[in-house]
Amino acid sequence: AEYLVSKLGKDAKGPVLVIEGLSGNITGEKRAKGFADKLKELAPGLQIVASLPGDWDRGKAASIATDTLTA
């Protein structure tokens, strides 16, 4: 979240897509929650619109991003 806000600025507004690791992994779920909480604190104008598992697969993550952006 800190890196994203450092690039976009604290006044940034808009949707954010989160691509996680494995679905159901407790560590990943905690990391995603921590990211969401910190993002809300640092840049409340950025809203997480989807958080989807990419299964640590670059191709799957790219497909998720493409499908979400073109939906």
C-alpha positions as CSV (number, residue, x, y, z in Angstrom):
1,A,0.0,0.0,0.0
2,E,2.8,2.4,0.9
3,Y,4.5,1.7,-2.5
4,L,1.3,2.2,-4.4
5,V,0.5,5.5,-2.6
6,S,4.1,6.7,-3.1
7,K,3.6,6.3,-6.9
8,L,0.0,7.6,-7.1
9,G,-0.1,10.1,-4.2
10,K,-2.2,10.3,-1.1
11,D,-4.9,12.3,-2.9
12,A,-5.3,9.6,-5.7
13,K,-8.8,8.4,-6.4
14,G,-10.1,5.4,-8.3
15,P,-10.4,1.7,-8.3
16,V,-7.8,-0.8,-7.3
17,L,-7.6,-4.5,-8.3
18,V,-5.8,-6.8,-5.9
19,I,-4.4,-10.1,-7.2
20,E,-3.6,-12.4,-4.3
21,G,-1.7,-15.6,-4.0
22,L,-3.6,-18.8,-3.2
23,S,-7.3,-18.7,-2.2
24,G,-7.9,-19.7,1.4
25,N,-4.3,-19.3,2.5
26,I,-4.5,-17.6,6.0
27,T,-1.2,-15.8,5.5
28,G,-2.4,-14.4,2.2
29,E,-5.7,-13.4,3.6
30,K,-4.0,-11.5,6.5
31,R,-1.6,-9.8,4.0
32,A,-4.6,-8.7,1.8
33,K,-6.4,-7.3,4.9
34,G,-3.3,-5.5,6.0
35,F,-3.0,-4.0,2.5
36,A,-6.6,-2.9,2.4
37,D,-6.4,-1.4,5.9
38,K,-3.2,0.5,5.1
39,L,-4.5,1.7,1.7
40,K,-7.7,3.1,3.4
41,E,-5.5,4.9,5.9
42,L,-3.0,6.4,3.4
43,A,-5.3,7.1,0.4
44,P,-9.0,6.9,1.2
45,G,-9.8,7.9,-2.3
46,L,-8.5,4.6,-3.6
47,Q,-11.1,1.8,-3.4
48,I,-10.4,-1.9,-3.7
49,V,-13.1,-3.1,-6.2
50,A,-11.9,-6.7,-6.4
51,S,-9.5,-9.1,-4.7
52,L,-9.0,-12.3,-6.6
53,P,-6.6,-15.2,-6.3
54,G,-3.9,-15.5,-8.9
55,D,-2.4,-18.7,-7.5
56,W,1.1,-17.3,-7.8
57,D,0.8,-17.8,-11.6
58,R,1.9,-14.8,-13.7
59,G,-0.3,-15.9,-16.7
60,K,-3.4,-16.3,-14.6
61,A,-2.8,-12.9,-12.9
62,A,-2.4,-11.3,-16.4
63,S,-5.7,-12.9,-17.5
64,I,-7.5,-11.7,-14.3
65,A,-6.2,-8.1,-14.9
66,T,-7.2,-8.2,-18.6
67,D,-10.7,-9.6,-17.9
68,T,-11.3,-7.1,-15.0
69,L,-10.2,-4.1,-17.0
70,T,-12.3,-5.0,-20.1
71,A,-15.4,-6.0,-18.1
